[in-house]
Every structure is written in structure tokens, then in C-alpha cells.
Amino acid sequence: MRALVQRVTRASVTVDNETVGAIGPGILALIGVTHDDTAAQAEKLAAKVWNLRIFDDEDGVMNRSAADVGGEILIVSQFTLYGDTRKGRRPGYSDAARPEVAESLVEAVVDALRAGGATVATGRFRAEMAVELVNDGPITLSIEV
């Protein structure tokens, strides 16, 4: 599993001009799933996102996690994180898991985050989504578990 994590002051996802998920200060996590990913990896990724120390402490040092500061989490499925651009100009997506496999693992990430105490909003699986965010810092990290 892969995640592209961004610390945000706010983020939202819209489908057909309807906001389906929105958060205030916290983390936007774009989640990609490949063929051999497991529920255990989904739990590990959720713990990593929730406990990633990318928020400032009282001294302005990134020592706090979303869990520490009460940051919200917006999860958006993103199969293109497994896009292969090594050949040609058109990415290949053969490394991305099929939607029926990926959806349950993205849901497992959401469930694990909620079980850990996170307030979680989501996009809509298999939909054309418009994601809007204000990257804070900017802080953007790539995570792979």
C-alpha cells in the first residue's frame, strides 16, 4: 500500500458538484493499493498516518501527530499512485489492484483510523472526484507499507 500524505489546513472532495467529504486542519491521504496488499498492511498504514509526527509542537518543531493535535483525516482512493511511467508517455496501471480488491482495503484503512479515534472523511470510490486542499507548510510525504 502507498499513501501520499499532505498536512492541510483544510481539504474537501466533491463528486458531481456535491461535497462528499471535508475536513479542517489535519491530513489528506491519497491511498493506493496493489495486488498483494493485505488487511494487516491497511492497519499498519492507518497507524502510520494517524501517528505521523508532522504537526508543530509549542516550539515550532514537527513533534506532534494528528492523534496528538486532534487533526482530521480525509482519505481518497488513488489508483494512480501505482502508475508506471518508466516506458513511453502513457502511464500503465497494471500494478494497481482491481477496484473490488482495493475498495475493501481502503475501507480497512478508514475503519482502523476510526477505531484509533480519528475523525475521518472520505471520497467516493470509483467516482470522478475533485479534490481541493490547502497544503500546510507545505508538508507532503510518500509512505509505503
N, C-alpha and C positions, 0 to 999 in steps of 0.2 A: 504494500500500500504506500501511496505517496500523498503528501499534503503540501500545498503551497499556503503558508500561514502569513497573514498580514495583521499587524496591530492597527486597529482602526478607531477613529472617534465615533464613526457611525458607518453602517452598511445596510444595504437592502437588496432584495431580489424581487423582480417583477416578472410576471407571466401574463401576456395578453392585457397589458395596462392595469393589472391588479397586483398590488404588493402582497406577496405570499410569505415573506419573511423579512424582518427588520430588527436591527439591534442598535444600541447606543455604544458606548465605549467597550471595546473588547477585541475579539479575534474573528476575522473572516478566514475560514479554512476551506480551500478548494480541495476535494478529495478524489484521488484516482485509484482505481482497483485493477489489478492484473489477475491472470488466471489462477495462480496458486495461492492467492491470499486466503487467510482464514479468519474465523471469528476471534481467535486469540490475538492476531495482529490488529484487528479492529479495536479491541480493548486496549492494547498497548499504544496505539496511535491516539486514542481518546485521552489516555492518561498523559501522554506526552504533550498534547495540545493544551489540556487543562492546567498542567503544572509547569509549562514552559516559562521560564523567568525572563519575560520581555517587557515588563512594566516597571516604571521607576519607583524606587523607594524614596524616603524623605530626603536622601542626599542626591537624588537625580541619577542613581545607578540602577541599571536594569537587574533588580534582585527579586522582583515580585512576579507572581504568576496571575493568570486570570482568576484562579481559585482564591488567591490572596486578596485581590482587589475587587472581587465580585464582578469581573468582566463577563459580558455576554458572549455567546459564540454563535456565529452564523455558518452553517455547513452547506456547501454547494457541491454536488457531484460534478466531476470534471474529467471525463474520459480522455480528454486531450492531453492530460498530464503524462499519458503513456504514448503520445505521438512520437513516431520515429522519423527524424529529419535527416538521417545520415545519407540517404540517397535522393537525388532529384530535388524537386521543389515542392512536391506534394507530400505531406506527412502520411505515413502509414499508421494504422491503429490496431494492428494485429496483436499487440501486447496488451491492449485494454480488454478487460473482462467483458463478457456479454452482459447486456443490461439486466437480465434476470438474475445473474450472479452478483453483479456489482450493487444492485439496489439493496439487497439484504445486508451486505457488508457495510454499506454507507449507513443504513438504519442501525446496524450494530454499533457503529461509532457514536451516533446520536444517542442511542439508549445508554451506552456506557458513560457518556458525558452527563446525561441527566441523572443517572444513578450516582455519579460523583458529586452532584449538587449544582451543576451548571444550568443556567438558563440558556436554552438552545432554540434558535430559529433555523429554518431550512428553506432551501429552494424546492422546486418540484421536479422530481425525477422524470426523465425523458421529455422535458419541455424545453422550448426555446426561452432562455432566461436572459434578462437584462440585469446585470449586477452593477450596483453603484456603491462606491465606497470612498471614504476619506482616509487614506493611509496616514497613520500617525507616526511620525519620525523622519522619514518613512522606515518602517521595520517590516521586512519581508524575508521569510526563511523557507527553505525547502527541507522537508522531513521525509525520511523513508524508513519504514519498519519492516 
